[in-house]
Amino acid sequence: MTNPILAVIGAGPAGIRAACTLAKAGYRPVVITEAADIGGQIYRKLPTNFKRPPDQLYGSEAKKALSLFSEFDRARSQVDLQTETLAWNIFNNRIDMSTASRRGHLHFDKLILCTGAMDRIAPIPGWTTPGVFTLGGAQIALKSQGVAVGTKVAFVGTGPLLYLVASQYQDAGIEVSAVLDTTPLRHVAGKILGLLAGLSTTARGIGYIGRLLRAGTRILTGITPTEIVGETRVSNFRYLNGGEALSVECDAVAMGFGLKAETQLADLAGCEFHFDHDARQWLPTIDDHGRSSRPDVYLAGDGSRIGGADVAELTGERAAISVLQDLGHRDFEDRARLIDRVLRRSWRFRQALDKAYPYPDTVAEWVKDDTIVCRCERIEAGELRRSVDELSVREVNRAKAFVRSGMGRCQGRLCGLAGAEILAGRIHCPVEEVGRLRSQPPVKPISVSTEQN
């Protein structure tokens, strides 16, 4: 293939490493990102008028972030970087794109999707009250803008990010009223052997917990959320612990229950999917080297499987090597074998982490009928349950058609997984049996006033 058009969607750790690998091989990849600059969510850069040292912005990951930026800077002349550009559809070999002022298309020969992930939420009663944020949103506000989401913040959910963001807020001098984890400590302890496969990461997580405890922060595990209370703003978080009804005063709640892969573009590209029981979500089916069911589409980073920044870098490079190998290059076998070995070990750790901090399978039990599940369309849990009882709904897309859950601006990116849990809970079936929401273009809202190229 002469002068193939190689495209990368996403400019986080996976996208950066993929683009640099292709550029070093003599190609000029097109990198498309919604952001104003490279870095993704974890290595998000500050606005140009903000000045904060890297160690404050990225913490213990500062060296990794700067190294990745330096690598991209060296390859920059060989990369066509298109920032503030939304890839909103993939049809055959065409990417439909939009900026604030224009729309256009890119026809590709090979495409690497590095679309990342977003916070996975659970619709706790009262979660639409002002002052409730995702963990990622709370972290971005603190890191990028130097602004806390509240003066007395309760951190609720499960997973490593819960303790990381709580410790970052504490280090910034913000009062952490409590860290409330839905996963029982005994459950995590039972997975300790698997977690030792990622010893440095596990040690870092224990360090976050230790810092919180030394500061006197209350940490409770195995809790069941019951309600977020407040009129014009959050004032209280209520929960059960060992059957006892308790509450904590706060003026903000940061919550998250792990991460959800952003897979809409892979769906529109026609990639096959499978249900991952450990992650409890549908993921694109890829081989160990990033190849999807389409011969010209590859996936890397958290958009293919949640693994974190370090794994995202490696999978980005590995997917790019697969592209090069499929184009006839044979110079990367040694590097590919090394990456494969490291990734096998990393995935063992990630599997243990998913099992140690699972998305709570009791979500359907704690969500009341009058709790809003779909924020865009203001659909309550009771409407989903009635669609099962009265309309014999057994599948998420049927529920979408009947009650409009997941039919709003976000297309179910925020509510889709929780809605599936509620349907499955009502039907009394495994959550995978209710299927997954089909993606529709545009994957995010675009302006009708933008000029067509």
N, C-alpha and C positions, 0 to 999 in steps of 0.2 A: 504494500500500500504506500503510495507516494504522498508525502506531506499530509498525513492524516490529521483531522481536527480532533484534538483530545480535550475534553471538557472535565472540569472538576466543580461540583456544586458544594460550597461550604469552604470556609477558610479558618476553621479551628485547627487543632493539632493534627487531625487526620488529613484535612485538605491541604494544609501547608506542606506536610511531609510528602504527600502524593505529588503535589505540583513541583516541589524541588527535585524529586526523583526523576520525574519526566523531563524537567529542564536540563538536568545533568546529562541525560541521555541524548540531548540535542534537539528536543522538541520544544514547542512553544505552547504550553497548555493555556486554555482559557479558564480562569478561576472566577466563579460567580458567587458573590456573597451579599446578603442583605445588609450586613453591617457596614459602618463607615471605614473600617480597617480590618486587618487580619487579627486573629487571636481567638475567635469563637467566644463562648461564654466563659470558659475557665481562665483564658488569658486575654480577656477583654481589655482593650487599650482605653486610656483616658481621653476625653475630649482635648483638643489641642491647647485650650486655655487653662487646663488643669495641670498642676505640677505636684506629683506625689512620687517619692522614691519607689523603685520596683519592689523592695522588700516589704514595704507597707501595702502595696497594691496586690502582690502575688504571694506574700508570705514565704513559706518554705519552698514554694515552687518558683521563686523568682529566677534562679539560675536556669532552670529548664525553659522558662518563658523567654528569657533573653537569648538563650542559645537558639531556640526555634526562630525567633525574630531575625537573628543574625544570619541564620541559614537562608531564610527567605530573602533577606536584603541582598545576599550574594547572588541569588538566582533571579532577582527582580527583573533584570533587563530581558530575561528569557520567558517571562510570564505576562500574559495579558490579563491583568487584574481588573475585574469589573465590580466595584463596590457599590453599595446602596442599590443593589439590583436584585429583584425578587424573581426567582425561577418559579413560575406558577403553574406550569404544565409540562408534561413530556408526552409527545405523540409520535410514535414510531421513532425516528432519529432527529426529531426537532424539539428543542427546548424553547418554550414561550417565556419571555422575560419582560419585566416592567421596571422602570425607574419612576421617580416622582413626576417626570415630564414626558417620558417616551415609552413606547412598547416596541418589542422587536423579537426576532427569532435567531436561534443558532442551530445549525445542522451539524451533528457530530458523527464521528466514526467510532469513538470510544468515549464512554462516560463513567466517571467515578463519583458516586453519591456519598458525600460526607456531611449528612444533614444534621447530625448531632441528636441531642435529646432535650427533653423538658421535664420539669417537675411532674411527678405523678401525685395526684391529690385524692383525697377521700372527702365526700360531701358531708362534713360534720354539721349537724343542725346549727344554724347561725353563721355559717362560713361566708355568707355574702355581706356580713356586717362590715362597715368601714373599719380598717385597722387590721384586717386579715390579709396576709401575704404568703406567697410560696417561699420556701427556703431560698430558692434561687433568686427570686426577686429581692428578698431581704439582703442577700449577699451582694448582689449587683449594686443596690443602693449604697451600701457601705463602702464597697471597693471602688466603684467608679465615681461616685458623687461625694463620698465622705459624709453621707447622711444616714442616720439610723431610722428605722421604720417606726420607732416608738422610744419612750424613755424607760419603759418597764415591759420587757418582751418575754412572752412565753413561747417556748419552742416545742412543737408537737409533731409526732410522726414516728418514723423509724428509719434506720440506715445510717451509714457513716456521715452523710452530709448534715444530719441533724446535729451531731456533736461538733463538727467542724465550724458551722456557721454560728452556733451558740458560743463557742470559744472565741471566734473572731469578734463577736459583739462584746463579750466580756473584756477582751484585750483592748477594745476601743473605749472602754469606760462606761458602757451601757449596762444598766441593771438587767440581769437575766433572772426573771422571777422563778422560772422552773424549766427543766428539760424533761418532757414527758414522752416516754417511748412505749409504743404499743407492743413491742416484742418483749416477752419475759426474759430476764437475765439467764435463767436456767436453760432456755432454748438456745441462746447465743453460746453459752458455755458448752453445750453439747456438740457444737460445731467447731470447737477450738482447734482440733487437729487439722481440719481442712483450712482454717484461717492461717495456720502457720506456714502454708505454702507461699503466702505473701507476708513474710515476717516483718519487713520494714514498714509496710503499709499498716499492718495490724498494730505494730508498736506506735506508729504515729497516731492512730485512732485512740489507743489507750492513753497516749499522752494528752490528747484533747480532753478526755474524760477526767484524767488526773488534775489538770489545770482547773477545770470547772469545780471539782470537789474541793480542791485546796482553797478556792475562793469562797467556799460555803454555799455554792449553788445546789439547790435541791434537784436531784435526779431520781426519777421514779420510772420503773420498767413494768411492762405487763399491764399498762393502764388501758381503759376503754373510754374514749371520748364520748361525752354526752351532749354538751352544748357550749357554744360560744355566745356569751351574753353581752348586750350593749344596745343602746338606742342610737345615738348619733355616732358612736364609736365603741369599740371593744372596751369592756370594763372588767370582764371576768371570764375565766375558762373553767368549765365543770367537767368532771371525769369520775370514773369508778376505779378504785384500786383495791383489789382483794374483796370486792363486794361493797366497800365503803364509799359513800358519795362524798367527794371532796371538791374543792375549788381553789383557784389561785387568782389573785388580782393581777391585772395587766392592762396596758393600754394598746397592746399590739400582740398578734399571734403570727408566728412564722411556722408554716407547716409544710411537710412533704413526706411522702411515703415511697422513697426511691425515685427512680427516673423512668421516663417513658421514651422509647425510641421514636424519633420523628421519621415516619415511614411513608408519608403520603406520596412523595414523588416516586418512590420505588413501586408503589401500588399503581400509579398512573403509567409508569413505564412498562407495566405488565409482568413484573417479577412475581415469582411464586412465594408464598408465605407458609409458615408453620407456627404452631403454638408452642412456646417455650414454657414448660411447666415450672421451672425454677424461677424465671422472671415473671411468670404469670401474665404474659402478653404475647401478641402475635408479632413475629419478626420475619423479615425477608430471608428466604432460604439461600444461603451461600455456601461455597465449599471453603476449605481451610485457607484458601488463598485469595478470597474476596470476590470470586466469580459468582454471579447470580445465574438464574435460569435463562437469562438473555445473554447471548454470546458477546454483546457489545456493552453491557452494563455491569459495573463492579460496585461493591459497597465497602465502606470502611468506617471506623469510628463508632460512636455510640448510636448512630442511625441504623447500624446493622445489628449490633448487640452491645449492651451496656458493659463497658470495661474500664472507663476512666481515661484520663489524658495520656498516660504513658502507653497504654494499650492502643489508644486511638492513633498515636504517632506510628506505632509499629504496623498496625493494620493499614494505615494510609500508604506507607512505603511498600508493604507487601502487595496491596492491590495495584499500585503503580508498576511494580515488577511484573505482576501477572499481565498487565496491559502490554508491557514491553516484550515479554515472552511471547504473547499471542501475536505480536507484530513481527516476530522472527528473531528477536535479540536472544543471545545465549551467553551473555556476560555476567549474569546476576545469580547463577545457581548457588554459589557459596553463601552469598548474602541472604538469599531466600531461605536456605536451610537453617542458617543461624536464627533468623527471625522466627521461623516455624518452631524451633525448639523453645525459644523464649515465650512465644505465644501459647504453646501447649501448657507450660507451667502457669502462665498468667490466667488462662481460662480455668484451670483447676481451682485457683484461688477465687476467681470471680464466681464460680459455681457455688463454692462454699459460702461466699458472702451473700449471695442471693438466698441460700437456704438459711443462713443465720439471721437475716433481716428480711423476712418475707413481707410482701404486701398483705395486710390483714385480710384473711378470708371471712372475717365476721362483719365486713363493711355493710352488707345487706341487712344485718341485724340491728345495727345502731342507727341507721338512717331512717328517720321518721317519715311518714307519708307526706307531711307538709314541708319537708326539706327540699329546697331547690337543688336539682342535680344538674340540669342544663341551664347555665346562666344566660346564654345568648337568647334562648326562647322562653326562659323562666318556666321550665317544665319541672314539676315536683315528682318525687319518688312515687307518690301514690298514683300518679297518672301512668307511670310505667307498670306498676303492679296491676292496675285495673286493665291495662291492655292485655295482660296475660289472662286475667280472670274473665273478662268480658269479650275479648276479641280473639282469644286463643293465639296470641302472639308468642312465638317461640324463637325468634331470631332478631338481632339488633337492627337490621335494616328495615324489617317490618315494623318494629317499634318506631323507628325514625319516620316512616311513612304515615303511621297512624297518629302519633302524638307529637311529632316534630322534634323529638330529642336528638340532638346532634345535627340539626338542620340550620343552625345559625352561622354567624361569621367565622367561628373557629372550626366548624365542621366536625365537632366531636373530639378535637385534639385535647380539650380539657376534660370533658365529661364522658367520653366514649367508653373508657375502661370501667369507670365506676358504674355507668349505666348498665353495662354488660353484667357486672357483679349483681346488681339489683334484680335484673331479669332472671339470671340463673338462680338466685336465691328464692325467687317466687316460684320458679318452675321446679326447683329441687333437682338441678342437674349440674354437671361440671360446667364451669364458665366457658370453656372452649366450645361447648355444644351450641351456644347461642351465636357463634360466629364473630365476625369483626366488621366494623363499619367500612363500607366502600368509599374510597376517596373520590372527590369530584373536583375538576378544575373550575376556577382558580383555587389553589390550596389555601390561599389567604386573600383577603379583599384587595382588589386593585381599583384604581381610579378609572372611571369611564371617560374622563376628560383627557387622558394621556394621548399624545399623538402617535399614530401608528407609523413605524418606520417603513 
